[in-house]
Amino acid sequence: MAVLTRPFRRFELALIFRKDLTGRLERLETDADIEIGSASTQEVEQAAIAIGHRRQDTGEVFRWRMETGCLCLIARAGSTLVGYDWIRFRPGPDDGDMIALSQGDVYSFDLYVDENWRGHRVAAALVTQSYTFLKGQGYKTLYARVSLFNRKSVRNSRRSSGTPSGLVLRVRGSKRGGWPIITLWGSSHPLSRRRSTDSVAPVRSLPSAPKMQHSNQLR
């Protein structure tokens, strides 16, 4: 089966969602006692072990994201980590693409909620609280990429007031060249094809990501 489906797994049809952070922002609540805030380095390690199970190198990837200025927001029920969402503040690579952010743009990616906590609107709470936080930091526009066939993620993005700004076909190319991106509708911004010459600025030159204080989401 893996051999038969491999050609189809080279393609991804995805919507680009755009959120204007300058207007009135709605904050969606969970129906559980959840605390949301910035993850510490230790909590990022816990996230990689506890629920970041989709890749064998998750721990290494998460550490690299922290070192290159990304912010990890986590949702926690007591001592149990139940979800996370990553935010990129400056141009850089992600999953074979280059994220070409303009001044005032941010990119939300790799949103995940533990299967045992789905149905409690944890994802909606993570996303909408991040909107308020990012607006307070002076950012104006948030972008996210969602697979068109991930119906729950598409529905959550629409529910949290994200507006589709483009439809793209991503074709997995060589590891060096990244994903070719074909725009089928609208704009593919901020996605662009990663080139073999693309590099990330040295860690020492990157300022720390802004921190979000933990806040309670009460029933």
Contacts in CASP RR format, 6 or more apart in sequence:
PFRMAT RR
TARGET T0000
AUTHOR 0000-0000-0000
METHOD contacts of the structure
MODEL  1
MAVLTRPFRRFELALIFRKDLTGRLERLETDADIEIGSASTQEVEQAAIA
IGHRRQDTGEVFRWRMETGCLCLIARAGSTLVGYDWIRFRPGPDDGDMIA
LSQGDVYSFDLYVDENWRGHRVAAALVTQSYTFLKGQGYKTLYARVSLFN
RKSVRNSRRSSGTPSGLVLRVRGSKRGGWPIITLWGSSHPLSRRRSTDSV
APVRSLPSAPKMQHSNQLR
9 172 0 8 1.000
10 171 0 8 1.000
10 172 0 8 1.000
10 173 0 8 1.000
11 169 0 8 1.000
11 170 0 8 1.000
11 171 0 8 1.000
11 172 0 8 1.000
12 147 0 8 1.000
12 169 0 8 1.000
12 170 0 8 1.000
12 172 0 8 1.000
12 179 0 8 1.000
13 147 0 8 1.000
13 148 0 8 1.000
13 149 0 8 1.000
13 167 0 8 1.000
13 168 0 8 1.000
13 169 0 8 1.000
13 170 0 8 1.000
13 184 0 8 1.000
14 145 0 8 1.000
14 146 0 8 1.000
14 147 0 8 1.000
14 148 0 8 1.000
14 167 0 8 1.000
14 168 0 8 1.000
14 169 0 8 1.000
14 170 0 8 1.000
15 145 0 8 1.000
15 146 0 8 1.000
15 147 0 8 1.000
15 148 0 8 1.000
15 154 0 8 1.000
15 157 0 8 1.000
15 164 0 8 1.000
15 166 0 8 1.000
15 167 0 8 1.000
16 143 0 8 1.000
16 144 0 8 1.000
16 145 0 8 1.000
16 164 0 8 1.000
16 165 0 8 1.000
16 166 0 8 1.000
16 167 0 8 1.000
16 168 0 8 1.000
16 187 0 8 1.000
16 188 0 8 1.000
16 189 0 8 1.000
16 191 0 8 1.000
17 143 0 8 1.000
17 144 0 8 1.000
17 145 0 8 1.000
17 146 0 8 1.000
17 157 0 8 1.000
17 162 0 8 1.000
17 163 0 8 1.000
17 164 0 8 1.000
17 165 0 8 1.000
18 141 0 8 1.000
18 142 0 8 1.000
18 143 0 8 1.000
18 162 0 8 1.000
18 163 0 8 1.000
18 164 0 8 1.000
18 165 0 8 1.000
19 131 0 8 1.000
19 141 0 8 1.000
19 142 0 8 1.000
19 143 0 8 1.000
19 144 0 8 1.000
19 160 0 8 1.000
19 161 0 8 1.000
19 162 0 8 1.000
19 163 0 8 1.000
20 140 0 8 1.000
20 141 0 8 1.000
20 163 0 8 1.000
21 131 0 8 1.000
21 134 0 8 1.000
21 135 0 8 1.000
21 138 0 8 1.000
21 139 0 8 1.000
21 140 0 8 1.000
21 141 0 8 1.000
21 142 0 8 1.000
22 135 0 8 1.000
22 140 0 8 1.000
23 135 0 8 1.000
25 128 0 8 1.000
25 131 0 8 1.000
25 132 0 8 1.000
25 135 0 8 1.000
25 161 0 8 1.000
26 128 0 8 1.000
26 160 0 8 1.000
26 161 0 8 1.000
27 128 0 8 1.000
27 129 0 8 1.000
27 131 0 8 1.000
27 132 0 8 1.000
28 121 0 8 1.000
28 124 0 8 1.000
28 125 0 8 1.000
28 127 0 8 1.000
28 128 0 8 1.000
28 159 0 8 1.000
28 160 0 8 1.000
29 121 0 8 1.000
29 125 0 8 1.000
29 217 0 8 1.000
30 75 0 8 1.000
30 120 0 8 1.000
30 121 0 8 1.000
30 122 0 8 1.000
30 124 0 8 1.000
30 125 0 8 1.000
30 217 0 8 1.000
30 219 0 8 1.000
31 120 0 8 1.000
31 121 0 8 1.000
31 219 0 8 1.000
32 77 0 8 1.000
32 117 0 8 1.000
32 120 0 8 1.000
32 122 0 8 1.000
32 217 0 8 1.000
32 219 0 8 1.000
33 77 0 8 1.000
33 78 0 8 1.000
33 216 0 8 1.000
33 217 0 8 1.000
33 218 0 8 1.000
33 219 0 8 1.000
34 75 0 8 1.000
34 76 0 8 1.000
34 77 0 8 1.000
34 82 0 8 1.000
34 120 0 8 1.000
34 122 0 8 1.000
34 125 0 8 1.000
34 216 0 8 1.000
34 217 0 8 1.000
35 75 0 8 1.000
35 76 0 8 1.000
35 77 0 8 1.000
35 78 0 8 1.000
35 214 0 8 1.000
35 215 0 8 1.000
35 216 0 8 1.000
35 217 0 8 1.000
36 73 0 8 1.000
36 74 0 8 1.000
36 75 0 8 1.000
36 76 0 8 1.000
36 125 0 8 1.000
36 126 0 8 1.000
36 129 0 8 1.000
36 212 0 8 1.000
36 214 0 8 1.000
36 215 0 8 1.000
36 217 0 8 1.000
37 73 0 8 1.000
37 74 0 8 1.000
37 129 0 8 1.000
37 212 0 8 1.000
37 213 0 8 1.000
37 214 0 8 1.000
37 215 0 8 1.000
38 71 0 8 1.000
38 72 0 8 1.000
38 73 0 8 1.000
38 74 0 8 1.000
38 209 0 8 1.000
38 211 0 8 1.000
38 212 0 8 1.000
38 213 0 8 1.000
38 214 0 8 1.000
39 47 0 8 1.000
39 72 0 8 1.000
39 73 0 8 1.000
39 74 0 8 1.000
39 84 0 8 1.000
41 66 0 8 1.000
43 72 0 8 1.000
43 74 0 8 1.000
43 81 0 8 1.000
44 62 0 8 1.000
44 63 0 8 1.000
44 66 0 8 1.000
44 72 0 8 1.000
45 59 0 8 1.000
45 62 0 8 1.000
45 63 0 8 1.000
46 81 0 8 1.000
47 62 0 8 1.000
47 72 0 8 1.000
47 74 0 8 1.000
47 81 0 8 1.000
47 83 0 8 1.000
47 84 0 8 1.000
48 58 0 8 1.000
48 59 0 8 1.000
48 61 0 8 1.000
48 62 0 8 1.000
49 59 0 8 1.000
50 81 0 8 1.000
50 114 0 8 1.000
51 81 0 8 1.000
51 82 0 8 1.000
51 83 0 8 1.000
51 84 0 8 1.000
51 112 0 8 1.000
51 114 0 8 1.000
52 58 0 8 1.000
52 59 0 8 1.000
52 112 0 8 1.000
54 112 0 8 1.000
55 61 0 8 1.000
62 72 0 8 1.000
65 72 0 8 1.000
65 86 0 8 1.000
66 72 0 8 1.000
67 203 0 8 1.000
68 92 0 8 1.000
68 200 0 8 1.000
68 201 0 8 1.000
68 203 0 8 1.000
68 206 0 8 1.000
69 88 0 8 1.000
69 89 0 8 1.000
69 90 0 8 1.000
69 206 0 8 1.000
69 207 0 8 1.000
69 208 0 8 1.000
69 209 0 8 1.000
70 86 0 8 1.000
70 87 0 8 1.000
70 88 0 8 1.000
70 89 0 8 1.000
70 209 0 8 1.000
71 86 0 8 1.000
71 87 0 8 1.000
71 89 0 8 1.000
71 209 0 8 1.000
71 210 0 8 1.000
71 211 0 8 1.000
71 212 0 8 1.000
72 84 0 8 1.000
72 85 0 8 1.000
72 86 0 8 1.000
72 87 0 8 1.000
73 84 0 8 1.000
73 85 0 8 1.000
73 86 0 8 1.000
73 87 0 8 1.000
73 126 0 8 1.000
73 129 0 8 1.000
73 130 0 8 1.000
73 212 0 8 1.000
74 81 0 8 1.000
74 83 0 8 1.000
74 84 0 8 1.000
75 81 0 8 1.000
75 82 0 8 1.000
75 83 0 8 1.000
75 84 0 8 1.000
75 113 0 8 1.000
75 117 0 8 1.000
75 122 0 8 1.000
75 125 0 8 1.000
75 126 0 8 1.000
76 82 0 8 1.000
76 214 0 8 1.000
77 117 0 8 1.000
81 114 0 8 1.000
82 113 0 8 1.000
82 114 0 8 1.000
82 116 0 8 1.000
82 117 0 8 1.000
82 122 0 8 1.000
83 112 0 8 1.000
83 113 0 8 1.000
83 114 0 8 1.000
83 117 0 8 1.000
83 122 0 8 1.000
83 126 0 8 1.000
84 110 0 8 1.000
84 111 0 8 1.000
84 112 0 8 1.000
84 126 0 8 1.000
85 108 0 8 1.000
85 110 0 8 1.000
85 111 0 8 1.000
85 112 0 8 1.000
85 123 0 8 1.000
85 126 0 8 1.000
85 127 0 8 1.000
85 130 0 8 1.000
86 108 0 8 1.000
86 109 0 8 1.000
86 110 0 8 1.000
86 111 0 8 1.000
87 106 0 8 1.000
87 107 0 8 1.000
87 108 0 8 1.000
87 109 0 8 1.000
87 130 0 8 1.000
87 134 0 8 1.000
87 209 0 8 1.000
88 94 0 8 1.000
88 99 0 8 1.000
88 101 0 8 1.000
88 106 0 8 1.000
88 107 0 8 1.000
88 108 0 8 1.000
88 109 0 8 1.000
89 101 0 8 1.000
89 106 0 8 1.000
89 139 0 8 1.000
89 209 0 8 1.000
89 210 0 8 1.000
90 101 0 8 1.000
90 201 0 8 1.000
90 206 0 8 1.000
91 98 0 8 1.000
91 99 0 8 1.000
91 100 0 8 1.000
91 101 0 8 1.000
92 98 0 8 1.000
92 99 0 8 1.000
92 101 0 8 1.000
92 198 0 8 1.000
92 200 0 8 1.000
93 99 0 8 1.000
93 194 0 8 1.000
93 198 0 8 1.000
93 200 0 8 1.000
94 107 0 8 1.000
94 109 0 8 1.000
95 109 0 8 1.000
95 179 0 8 1.000
96 177 0 8 1.000
96 178 0 8 1.000
96 179 0 8 1.000
96 194 0 8 1.000
97 170 0 8 1.000
97 178 0 8 1.000
97 179 0 8 1.000
97 181 0 8 1.000
97 191 0 8 1.000
97 192 0 8 1.000
97 193 0 8 1.000
97 194 0 8 1.000
98 191 0 8 1.000
98 192 0 8 1.000
98 193 0 8 1.000
98 194 0 8 1.000
98 195 0 8 1.000
98 198 0 8 1.000
99 107 0 8 1.000
99 190 0 8 1.000
99 191 0 8 1.000
99 192 0 8 1.000
100 189 0 8 1.000
100 190 0 8 1.000
100 191 0 8 1.000
100 192 0 8 1.000
101 107 0 8 1.000
101 143 0 8 1.000
101 190 0 8 1.000
102 190 0 8 1.000
104 138 0 8 1.000
104 139 0 8 1.000
104 140 0 8 1.000
104 141 0 8 1.000
105 139 0 8 1.000
105 140 0 8 1.000
105 141 0 8 1.000
105 142 0 8 1.000
105 143 0 8 1.000
105 190 0 8 1.000
106 134 0 8 1.000
106 139 0 8 1.000
106 141 0 8 1.000
106 142 0 8 1.000
106 143 0 8 1.000
107 142 0 8 1.000
107 143 0 8 1.000
107 144 0 8 1.000
107 190 0 8 1.000
108 127 0 8 1.000
108 130 0 8 1.000
108 142 0 8 1.000
108 143 0 8 1.000
108 144 0 8 1.000
109 144 0 8 1.000
109 145 0 8 1.000
111 123 0 8 1.000
111 126 0 8 1.000
111 127 0 8 1.000
111 144 0 8 1.000
111 153 0 8 1.000
113 122 0 8 1.000
113 123 0 8 1.000
113 126 0 8 1.000
123 156 0 8 1.000
124 156 0 8 1.000
124 159 0 8 1.000
124 160 0 8 1.000
125 217 0 8 1.000
127 156 0 8 1.000
127 157 0 8 1.000
127 160 0 8 1.000
128 160 0 8 1.000
129 212 0 8 1.000
129 215 0 8 1.000
130 142 0 8 1.000
130 212 0 8 1.000
131 142 0 8 1.000
131 160 0 8 1.000
133 210 0 8 1.000
133 212 0 8 1.000
134 142 0 8 1.000
137 210 0 8 1.000
143 165 0 8 1.000
143 189 0 8 1.000
143 190 0 8 1.000
144 157 0 8 1.000
145 168 0 8 1.000
145 191 0 8 1.000
146 153 0 8 1.000
146 154 0 8 1.000
146 157 0 8 1.000
147 153 0 8 1.000
147 154 0 8 1.000
148 154 0 8 1.000
148 167 0 8 1.000
165 186 0 8 1.000
165 187 0 8 1.000
165 189 0 8 1.000
166 183 0 8 1.000
166 184 0 8 1.000
166 185 0 8 1.000
166 186 0 8 1.000
166 187 0 8 1.000
166 188 0 8 1.000
167 183 0 8 1.000
167 184 0 8 1.000
167 185 0 8 1.000
167 186 0 8 1.000
168 181 0 8 1.000
168 182 0 8 1.000
168 183 0 8 1.000
168 184 0 8 1.000
168 188 0 8 1.000
168 191 0 8 1.000
169 181 0 8 1.000
169 182 0 8 1.000
169 184 0 8 1.000
170 179 0 8 1.000
170 180 0 8 1.000
170 181 0 8 1.000
170 182 0 8 1.000
170 191 0 8 1.000
171 179 0 8 1.000
171 180 0 8 1.000
171 181 0 8 1.000
171 182 0 8 1.000
172 178 0 8 1.000
172 179 0 8 1.000
173 179 0 8 1.000
173 180 0 8 1.000
176 196 0 8 1.000
177 193 0 8 1.000
177 194 0 8 1.000
177 195 0 8 1.000
177 196 0 8 1.000
178 193 0 8 1.000
178 194 0 8 1.000
179 193 0 8 1.000
179 194 0 8 1.000
180 193 0 8 1.000
181 188 0 8 1.000
181 191 0 8 1.000
181 192 0 8 1.000
181 193 0 8 1.000
END
